[in-house]
Amino acid sequence: MGRWEPNARGRLERAALELYSERGFEQTTVAEIAKRAGLTERTFFRHFADKREVLFWGAGSLQDLLVGTVASAPDSAAPIDAVAAAIEAAGALLQERRDYARQRQAVIAANVELQERELIKLASLASAIAGTLRQRGVRDLAASLTAEAGIAVFRIAFERWINETSQRDFPQLIRESLDELKAVTAGK
C-alpha cells in the first residue's frame, strides 16, 4: 500500500495488532509497525503517542459515550438504569469489532504493563461516570458504588463476550450480567 492511501490510523492499528500477536508487544517496534502498514514512523507518531496508544486510543471516545449517555438519561431514571443504558450503548458500539476486541485482549493479557494500563482506563471510566451521576444529584457514595458496579458489569460481560463461542451480542451479555448483579443484591 502506498503512503497516500486513506485510513492510515486503521492500517497502523491492524499492523500493530498483527505484530503484537506474532512477536509480542515488547518485541515490536514502531518502525516495524509503520513498515507493515506501508507508512513512515513519522506518520505513526501523527496518530499515536507511542505503541501502547494503538491499543488505547479509543478510550476518550468510549468515555464520552458513557458520560453522554448517563447525562442524557431521563431524570426519573434510577442511577443504575442510567449506567446500564450507558454500558449497553458502549457494548453496541463495540459489537462490530469482536475479532479486534479478542485480538486486543490477547495482547493485553500477555503483558503486565498493558494490563495495568487497562485497569487504569477502567478506573478512569468509573470515575467519569461517577462524576456525571453526582452532577445528576446522586449522593457521593451512591454515585461511586453505581459507577464501579457498572464498570464491573461491563468488564465481566466483555470477558464473556470475547471468550464465548456463541455469537450472543455484547449488549445482551451486559443485560444478563446486570440482571445477575441485581438478583444477587436483592438476595435472590
C-alpha positions in Angstrom: 0.0 0.0 0.0 1.2 3.4 -0.8 1.6 6.1 1.8 -1.0 8.2 0.2 -3.8 5.7 0.7 -6.5 6.5 3.2 -7.1 5.2 6.7 -3.6 5.5 8.0 -4.8 5.1 11.6 -6.7 1.9 10.8 -3.7 0.5 8.8 -1.4 1.2 11.7 -3.8 -0.3 14.2 -4.1 -3.5 12.1 -0.4 -3.8 11.5 0.4 -3.3 15.2 -2.1 -5.9 16.3 -0.7 -8.4 13.8 2.8 -7.8 15.0 1.9 -7.8 18.7 0.2 -11.2 18.1 3.0 -12.6 16.1 6.0 -11.3 18.0 4.7 -9.9 21.3 4.2 -6.3 22.4 7.7 -5.8 23.8 9.5 -7.2 20.8 7.6 -5.0 18.3 9.0 -1.6 17.3 7.2 1.5 16.0 9.4 1.2 12.8 8.1 -2.3 12.2 4.5 -1.3 12.7 4.9 1.6 10.3 6.7 -0.6 7.7 4.0 -3.3 7.9 1.3 -0.6 7.4 3.2 0.9 4.4 3.7 4.1 6.2 6.6 6.1 7.9 7.4 6.3 11.6 6.6 10.0 11.3 3.0 9.1 10.2 2.8 6.7 13.1 3.6 9.5 15.6 1.0 11.7 13.9 -1.7 9.2 15.0 -0.3 7.7 18.2 2.0 9.0 21.0 3.6 5.6 21.4 3.0 1.9 20.6 0.7 1.4 23.6 -1.7 4.1 22.4 -2.6 1.8 19.4 -4.4 -0.3 21.9 -5.9 2.5 24.0 -6.6 5.4 21.6 -10.4 4.9 21.7 -10.7 5.4 25.5 -11.6 9.0 25.2 -14.5 8.3 22.8 -15.7 5.5 24.9 -15.7 7.8 28.0 -17.6 10.5 26.0 -20.2 7.9 25.0 -20.6 6.6 28.6 -20.8 10.1 30.2 -23.1 11.5 27.5 -25.5 8.6 27.8 -25.6 8.8 31.6 -26.1 12.6 31.4 -28.9 12.3 28.9 -30.8 9.7 30.8 -34.3 10.8 31.9 -34.4 12.5 35.3 -36.7 9.7 36.5 -34.1 7.0 35.7 -32.5 5.3 38.7 -28.7 5.7 38.7 -28.1 2.0 37.9 -30.5 2.3 35.0 -28.7 5.3 33.6 -25.4 3.5 33.9 -26.9 0.3 32.4 -28.1 2.4 29.3 -24.5 3.8 29.0 -22.7 0.5 29.2 -25.2 -1.1 26.8 -24.6 1.8 24.3 -20.8 1.1 24.7 -21.5 -2.6 24.1 -23.4 -1.9 21.0 -20.6 0.3 19.7 -18.0 -2.4 20.3 -20.2 -5.2 18.9 -19.0 -4.7 15.4 -15.4 -5.1 16.5 -15.5 -8.5 18.2 -12.5 -10.0 16.4 -10.4 -6.9 17.0 -11.5 -7.0 20.7 -10.4 -10.6 21.0 -7.0 -9.9 19.5 -6.5 -6.7 21.5 -7.4 -8.5 24.7 -5.0 -11.4 24.0 -2.2 -8.8 23.5 -3.1 -7.1 26.8 -3.4 -10.3 28.7 0.2 -11.2 27.7 1.7 -8.0 29.1 1.6 -6.8 32.7 2.2 -3.2 31.7 -0.7 -3.3 29.4 -2.9 -5.0 32.0 -2.2 -2.1 34.3 -3.0 0.4 31.7 -6.3 -1.3 31.0 -7.2 -1.2 34.7 -6.3 2.5 34.8 -8.6 3.0 31.8 -11.5 1.2 33.5 -10.9 3.2 36.7 -11.0 6.4 34.7 -14.2 5.4 33.1 -15.8 4.6 36.5 -14.6 8.0 37.9 -16.1 9.9 34.9 -19.4 8.0 35.3 -19.5 8.7 39.0 -18.8 12.4 38.3 -21.7 12.5 35.9 -24.0 10.8 38.4 -23.1 13.4 41.0 -24.0 16.1 38.5 -27.4 14.5 38.2 -27.8 14.8 42.0 -26.8 11.3 43.1 -25.1 11.2 46.5 -21.4 10.8 46.5 -21.2 7.2 47.9 -24.1 6.0 45.7 -22.6 7.6 42.6 -19.2 5.9 43.2 -20.8 2.5 44.0 -23.1 2.6 41.0 -20.3 3.6 38.6 -17.9 0.9 39.9 -20.7 -1.7 39.7 -21.5 -0.6 36.1 -17.8 -0.9 35.1 -17.6 -4.3 36.8 -20.7 -5.5 34.9 -19.2 -4.1 31.6 -15.8 -5.9 32.3 -17.3 -9.2 33.1 -19.7 -9.1 30.2 -16.8 -8.1 27.9 -14.8 -11.1 29.1 -17.8 -13.4 28.4 -18.3 -11.8 25.0 -14.8 -12.3 23.8 -14.4 -15.8 25.3 -17.7 -17.4 24.4 -18.0 -19.4 21.2 -21.7 -18.5 20.9 -22.5 -15.4 18.9 -24.6 -13.7 21.6 -24.2 -9.9 21.3 -22.4 -7.8 23.8 -25.4 -5.7 25.0 -27.3 -8.9 25.7 -24.4 -10.2 27.9 -24.3 -6.8 29.6 -28.1 -7.1 30.4 -27.6 -10.7 31.7 -24.7 -9.7 33.9 -26.6 -6.7 35.3 -29.7 -8.8 36.0 -27.4 -11.3 37.8 -26.0 -8.4 39.9 -29.4 -7.2 40.7 -30.5 -10.7 41.7 -27.5 -11.1 44.0 -28.0 -7.8 45.7 -31.7 -8.5 46.1 -30.9 -11.7 47.8 -32.5 -13.9 45.2 
